[in-house]
Amino acid sequence: MRKKMMVCMLIVLLTGGVLWPACAQAAERVKKAERPLVIAILLYSKNTLPLLAGFKAGLRERGYIEGQDVEYVFNGVVEGVGELDAAMALLAARKPDLVYAAPFVAANAAQRLCRERNIPLLFGPANNVVQGKLVKDLKHPGENATGVMLADSEAKRLQWSVEIAPQIRNVLVPYNPEDTSALASLETARQGAAGLGLKLLARTVRDQAEIDALIAQWPEGVDSVYLPRDGMVMSRIKDFAELAIRKKMVLSTGSRVSYVEQGALFSYGFDDMEITRQVARLADQILKGKKPGDLPVETAEDYLAINLTTAKAIGLVVDKRILGLAHRVIRPE
């Protein structure tokens, strides 16, 4: 690094004081080496842990070495919505250069302190970011925050449910009424259900004990389970997958191939690694001096993944046309 800086100084002298971009980057790296940048991480529910790994990988690809250029402050996932404010206060005490929070409920809690202390905030995945007042506008977020939002794909997922399994009629949606993302998913699903000839059965689950009770006393006549964008509900993906296979029901999720790998019939939504690469790219720009409020909120791309092992287990044959449209198909070994 020292040799690079000597070369840069020589170039400056030979070019009349003009610092070339490569030299400017080298100077920036030396500046960063004096003190690692501090990035605080606030995640809600254990199923968001892959986002942390993806975020770190994305920044590593951009040259940020953990322990050298950057220090991550992460105190573990927060399992209760009511615990988010206290968790964020602990992170803010470390005076981070940047906060990354996901999903919306975590970002919402983080924003309360970040806005007050003018700390740059990145979110992703999150939905209803304008309605939820994370940002003022998608193109011009303003203030201190930006990130990656989810596409409005919940109605499309419900449509995929009917195309993949035309026989379904009664769809159960377990959701936490304290999670605004879950409420938004439910509302979208309700709007689309009637036009598809589906009956939507919404069931509130405010904590893990209520999820246990719902699984133990499952309503009769349900032939499909629609898991909304709800961190707490999604943390029980294995339990819902086992239940769906045992009762020969269609189970869909709004994100992640990993959920399909754990037994869901299909997912339609964002991919962990892709969305965190987007977030990492935004983080890089902010750490290099860009204002979050000047960076437009980006939209995550949606992917369709299908598990044919699960399809076989519940006695369902998936049309070849649909398989041809899927981004990922998990086949029986």
C-alpha positions as semicolon CSV with decimal commas, in nm:
position;residue;x (nm);y (nm);z (nm)
1;M;0,000;0,000;0,000
2;R;0,287;0,236;0,087
3;K;0,446;0,171;-0,252
4;K;0,113;0,252;-0,423
5;M;0,093;0,585;-0,241
6;M;0,451;0,677;-0,345
7;V;0,359;0,603;-0,707
8;C;0,048;0,818;-0,667
9;M;0,249;1,110;-0,534
10;L;0,486;1,080;-0,829
11;I;0,191;1,088;-1,068
12;V;0,055;1,394;-0,892
13;L;0,385;1,574;-0,942
14;L;0,414;1,473;-1,308
15;T;0,053;1,572;-1,388
16;G;0,059;1,911;-1,224
17;G;-0,133;1,809;-0,915
18;V;-0,411;1,599;-1,075
19;L;-0,490;1,288;-0,868
20;W;-0,594;1,000;-1,093
21;P;-0,900;0,792;-0,988
22;A;-0,690;0,484;-0,905
23;C;-0,474;0,694;-0,675
24;A;-0,778;0,851;-0,513
25;Q;-0,907;0,502;-0,436
26;A;-0,573;0,403;-0,287
27;A;-0,577;0,714;-0,070
28;E;-0,928;0,630;0,044
29;R;-0,821;0,279;0,141
30;V;-0,534;0,418;0,348
31;K;-0,776;0,656;0,519
32;K;-1,010;0,369;0,601
33;A;-0,724;0,163;0,744
34;E;-0,678;0,420;1,023
35;R;-1,011;0,309;1,172
36;P;-1,235;0,032;1,046
37;L;-1,577;0,156;0,941
38;V;-1,847;0,042;1,184
39;I;-2,164;-0,112;1,038
40;A;-2,441;-0,204;1,281
41;I;-2,682;-0,485;1,188
42;L;-3,040;-0,511;1,314
43;L;-3,228;-0,825;1,204
44;Y;-3,571;-0,944;1,311
45;S;-3,634;-1,323;1,341
46;K;-3,386;-1,604;1,288
47;N;-3,485;-1,665;0,927
48;T;-3,313;-1,338;0,830
49;L;-2,964;-1,465;0,920
50;P;-2,880;-1,550;0,555
51;L;-2,916;-1,178;0,480
52;L;-2,622;-1,100;0,708
53;A;-2,400;-1,354;0,533
54;G;-2,502;-1,220;0,193
55;F;-2,447;-0,858;0,297
56;K;-2,097;-0,935;0,424
57;A;-2,018;-1,131;0,108
58;G;-2,139;-0,843;-0,108
59;L;-1,914;-0,593;0,068
60;R;-1,622;-0,838;0,063
61;E;-1,660;-0,857;-0,313
62;R;-1,619;-0,480;-0,317
63;G;-1,296;-0,488;-0,121
64;Y;-1,416;-0,441;0,237
65;I;-1,220;-0,681;0,457
66;E;-1,381;-0,758;0,793
67;G;-1,153;-0,661;1,082
68;Q;-0,942;-0,442;0,858
69;D;-1,166;-0,208;0,660
70;V;-1,494;-0,272;0,834
71;E;-1,625;-0,390;1,170
72;Y;-1,974;-0,544;1,191
73;V;-2,166;-0,493;1,514
74;F;-2,433;-0,762;1,544
75;N;-2,585;-0,873;1,874
76;G;-2,794;-1,157;1,732
77;V;-3,139;-1,165;1,577
78;V;-3,428;-1,006;1,763
79;E;-3,722;-1,243;1,805
80;G;-3,985;-1,003;1,942
81;V;-4,114;-0,684;1,779
82;G;-4,125;-0,518;2,120
83;E;-3,752;-0,583;2,169
84;L;-3,637;-0,398;1,856
85;D;-3,613;-0,048;2,006
86;A;-3,388;-0,162;2,289
87;A;-3,172;-0,365;2,050
88;M;-3,131;-0,062;1,823
89;A;-3,035;0,158;2,118
90;L;-2,748;-0,078;2,198
91;L;-2,627;-0,065;1,838
92;A;-2,653;0,314;1,822
93;A;-2,432;0,339;2,131
94;R;-2,146;0,210;1,916
95;K;-2,180;0,521;1,695
96;P;-2,193;0,327;1,366
97;D;-2,107;0,478;1,031
98;L;-2,398;0,286;0,879
99;V;-2,691;0,073;0,996
100;Y;-2,833;-0,217;0,793
101;A;-3,176;-0,337;0,907
102;A;-3,421;-0,597;0,774
103;P;-3,706;-0,661;0,722
104;F;-3,945;-0,365;0,749
105;V;-4,023;-0,395;1,122
106;A;-3,650;-0,384;1,203
107;A;-3,588;-0,099;0,960
108;N;-3,880;0,092;1,110
109;A;-3,735;0,057;1,461
110;A;-3,388;0,151;1,337
111;Q;-3,515;0,458;1,157
112;R;-3,650;0,615;1,474
113;L;-3,298;0,645;1,618
114;C;-3,112;0,683;1,290
115;R;-3,324;0,980;1,185
116;E;-3,277;1,146;1,524
117;R;-2,898;1,100;1,516
118;N;-2,852;1,137;1,140
119;I;-2,705;0,788;1,097
120;P;-2,720;0,648;0,741
121;L;-2,970;0,362;0,722
122;L;-2,996;0,085;0,465
123;F;-3,293;-0,151;0,448
124;G;-3,367;-0,455;0,238
125;P;-3,582;-0,648;0,200
126;A;-3,870;-0,424;0,305
127;N;-4,208;-0,334;0,163
128;N;-4,443;-0,037;0,196
129;V;-4,139;0,182;0,252
130;V;-4,317;0,505;0,158
131;Q;-4,646;0,424;0,332
132;G;-4,444;0,306;0,632
133;K;-4,252;0,637;0,626
134;L;-3,906;0,485;0,596
135;V;-3,848;0,722;0,304
136;K;-4,034;1,019;0,158
137;D;-4,013;0,913;-0,206
138;L;-3,872;0,616;-0,401
139;K;-3,670;0,819;-0,652
140;H;-3,562;1,082;-0,402
141;P;-3,572;0,918;-0,057
142;G;-3,447;1,228;0,122
143;E;-3,306;1,236;0,474
144;N;-3,085;0,947;0,584
145;A;-3,226;0,622;0,439
146;T;-3,245;0,413;0,125
147;G;-3,242;0,046;0,036
148;V;-3,411;-0,233;-0,156
149;M;-3,786;-0,284;-0,146
150;L;-3,988;-0,585;-0,248
151;A;-4,191;-0,593;-0,566
152;D;-4,569;-0,605;-0,531
153;S;-4,575;-0,976;-0,609
154;E;-4,810;-1,127;-0,351
155;A;-5,110;-1,128;-0,585
156;K;-4,895;-1,295;-0,851
157;R;-4,793;-1,563;-0,601
158;L;-5,159;-1,637;-0,533
159;Q;-5,212;-1,668;-0,907
160;W;-4,918;-1,911;-0,927
161;S;-5,087;-2,117;-0,653
162;V;-5,391;-2,168;-0,877
163;E;-5,184;-2,238;-1,187
164;I;-4,965;-2,493;-1,009
165;A;-5,253;-2,655;-0,817
166;P;-5,589;-2,573;-0,987
167;Q;-5,783;-2,782;-0,734
168;I;-5,720;-2,558;-0,431
169;R;-6,009;-2,359;-0,288
170;N;-5,949;-2,282;0,082
171;V;-5,627;-2,091;0,159
172;L;-5,515;-2,032;0,517
173;V;-5,296;-1,728;0,594
174;P;-5,130;-1,722;0,938
175;Y;-5,010;-1,371;1,019
176;N;-4,885;-1,152;1,301
177;P;-5,109;-0,841;1,326
178;E;-4,818;-0,648;1,481
179;D;-4,610;-0,686;1,164
180;T;-4,700;-0,428;0,900
181;S;-4,540;-0,638;0,625
182;A;-4,770;-0,925;0,715
183;L;-5,073;-0,696;0,708
184;A;-4,975;-0,567;0,364
185;S;-4,933;-0,925;0,233
186;L;-5,271;-1,023;0,372
187;E;-5,445;-0,724;0,215
188;T;-5,296;-0,798;-0,127
189;A;-5,391;-1,163;-0,100
190;R;-5,748;-1,072;-0,004
191;Q;-5,782;-0,850;-0,308
192;G;-5,667;-1,127;-0,541
193;A;-5,846;-1,423;-0,382
194;A;-6,200;-1,341;-0,491
195;G;-6,107;-1,309;-0,858
196;L;-5,936;-1,648;-0,846
197;G;-6,228;-1,828;-0,682
198;L;-6,040;-1,878;-0,355
199;K;-6,164;-1,849;0,002
200;L;-5,907;-1,683;0,226
201;L;-5,897;-1,787;0,593
202;A;-5,684;-1,539;0,794
203;R;-5,558;-1,656;1,136
204;T;-5,374;-1,426;1,377
205;V;-5,062;-1,559;1,551
206;R;-4,895;-1,306;1,780
207;D;-4,621;-1,533;1,914
208;Q;-4,467;-1,878;1,881
209;A;-4,715;-2,030;2,126
210;E;-5,007;-1,921;1,906
211;I;-4,837;-2,076;1,603
212;D;-4,803;-2,401;1,801
213;A;-5,174;-2,387;1,887
214;L;-5,274;-2,326;1,525
215;I;-5,066;-2,619;1,401
216;A;-5,204;-2,845;1,676
217;Q;-5,567;-2,749;1,600
218;W;-5,556;-2,706;1,225
219;P;-5,888;-2,598;1,068
220;E;-6,075;-2,854;0,861
221;G;-6,106;-2,815;0,485
222;V;-5,787;-2,613;0,428
223;D;-5,607;-2,727;0,113
224;S;-5,345;-2,451;0,082
225;V;-5,121;-2,248;0,313
226;Y;-5,006;-1,903;0,210
227;L;-4,723;-1,773;0,431
228;P;-4,712;-1,392;0,417
229;R;-4,409;-1,164;0,441
230;D;-4,392;-1,213;0,815
231;G;-4,060;-1,279;0,984
232;M;-4,201;-1,462;1,285
233;V;-4,427;-1,688;1,077
234;M;-4,151;-1,762;0,826
235;S;-3,919;-1,866;1,108
236;R;-4,142;-2,177;1,140
237;I;-4,106;-2,282;0,777
238;K;-3,999;-2,638;0,867
239;D;-4,304;-2,692;1,086
240;F;-4,542;-2,558;0,822
241;A;-4,371;-2,766;0,552
242;E;-4,406;-3,086;0,755
243;L;-4,771;-3,007;0,825
244;A;-4,846;-2,933;0,459
245;I;-4,686;-3,258;0,340
246;R;-4,865;-3,461;0,608
247;K;-5,204;-3,310;0,518
248;K;-5,135;-3,302;0,139
249;M;-5,167;-2,923;0,121
250;V;-5,004;-2,668;-0,108
251;L;-4,758;-2,449;0,083
252;S;-4,620;-2,131;-0,073
253;T;-4,381;-1,864;0,053
254;G;-4,303;-1,517;-0,073
255;S;-3,926;-1,549;-0,075
256;R;-3,617;-1,761;-0,078
257;V;-3,521;-2,077;-0,255
258;S;-3,405;-2,205;0,085
259;Y;-3,766;-2,227;0,200
260;V;-3,846;-2,448;-0,097
261;E;-3,541;-2,658;-0,013
262;Q;-3,691;-2,703;0,334
263;G;-4,014;-2,845;0,194
264;A;-4,244;-2,567;0,070
265;L;-4,405;-2,661;-0,262
266;F;-4,306;-2,332;-0,421
267;S;-4,189;-1,980;-0,357
268;Y;-4,226;-1,665;-0,558
269;G;-4,028;-1,366;-0,443
270;F;-3,682;-1,234;-0,370
271;D;-3,356;-1,425;-0,343
272;D;-3,135;-1,365;-0,036
273;M;-2,803;-1,335;-0,217
274;E;-2,936;-1,118;-0,497
275;I;-3,104;-0,869;-0,265
276;T;-2,804;-0,841;-0,034
277;R;-2,577;-0,778;-0,331
278;Q;-2,801;-0,484;-0,414
279;V;-2,786;-0,362;-0,054
280;A;-2,406;-0,403;-0,045
281;R;-2,368;-0,197;-0,362
282;L;-2,570;0,083;-0,203
283;A;-2,364;0,051;0,117
284;D;-2,044;0,091;-0,085
285;Q;-2,172;0,416;-0,236
286;I;-2,273;0,553;0,104
287;L;-1,942;0,459;0,266
288;K;-1,765;0,643;-0,013
289;G;-1,954;0,961;0,057
290;K;-2,290;0,946;-0,121
291;K;-2,592;1,064;0,076
292;P;-2,852;0,787;0,128
293;G;-3,130;1,032;0,048
294;D;-2,983;1,089;-0,299
295;L;-2,981;0,718;-0,388
296;P;-3,314;0,590;-0,531
297;V;-3,477;0,295;-0,357
298;E;-3,424;-0,016;-0,570
299;T;-3,668;-0,300;-0,630
300;A;-3,578;-0,666;-0,581
301;E;-3,638;-0,910;-0,865
302;D;-3,880;-1,200;-0,812
303;Y;-3,799;-1,565;-0,879
304;L;-4,015;-1,878;-0,902
305;A;-3,884;-2,195;-0,736
306;I;-4,064;-2,531;-0,723
307;N;-3,994;-2,846;-0,519
308;L;-4,094;-3,157;-0,715
309;T;-4,007;-3,382;-0,421
310;T;-4,279;-3,207;-0,221
311;A;-4,515;-3,217;-0,521
312;K;-4,472;-3,595;-0,536
313;A;-4,526;-3,627;-0,160
314;I;-4,863;-3,447;-0,177
315;G;-4,971;-3,625;-0,496
316;L;-4,944;-3,325;-0,728
317;V;-4,825;-3,326;-1,090
318;V;-4,684;-2,988;-1,195
319;D;-4,742;-2,891;-1,557
320;K;-4,427;-2,893;-1,773
321;R;-4,507;-2,544;-1,898
322;I;-4,484;-2,411;-1,545
323;L;-4,159;-2,597;-1,480
324;G;-4,018;-2,433;-1,790
325;L;-4,095;-2,090;-1,644
326;A;-3,939;-2,161;-1,303
327;H;-3,600;-2,016;-1,217
328;R;-3,520;-2,313;-0,994
329;V;-3,663;-2,666;-0,984
330;I;-3,571;-2,906;-0,705
331;R;-3,608;-3,261;-0,832
332;P;-3,622;-3,593;-0,645
333;E;-3,280;-3,753;-0,605
